[in-house]
């Protein structure tokens, strides 16, 4: 068939299997990466200033 592309199986970005708990993320949104980075920076800053 002309003009068709073969199906490719996409791999998940994140996969967590823990006992009966199974989580798969196909993509991670940019706002979530930003939020996690901000929270990590705040936590590190707080931890280093408490000494």
N, C-alpha and C positions, 0 to 999 in steps of 0.2 A: 504494500500500500504506500502510495506516495504522500508526503506531507505529514506523516505521523511520526511521533517521537516514541522511542521505546520507554516503557515504564521502568523507572529506577526506584529502588526501595530506599527511602530516606531513613537515616539513623537518628534517633532522638538526641537532643542536646544534653539532656540530663535524665538518668534513670536510676531509681532507688528501689531496691528490693530488700525488705527487712521482714523476715518471717512471712506472715500473710499480707503484709502491707506492700503495695506496689504502686509507685508513682512514676509517670513518664511525662516529660516536658518536651514538646516538639520545638519550641523556640522560647527564648527568654526575652521579655520586653526590656527596652532600654531604661524605662523609668524604674524597673525593679533593680537593675544593676546600679543605677545612680543611688537609689535608696539604700541598698546594702553597703555601698562604698561610703556614703555619708554616715550611716550608723556605725560602721567600723572605725571611721576616723574620729567620731565623737567618743566612742568607747576607749580608743587608744589614748586620746588626749586626756580624758578624764582619769584613766589609770595612771598615766605618767605624771599628772599633776598632784595626785594624792600621796605621793611618796615624800 
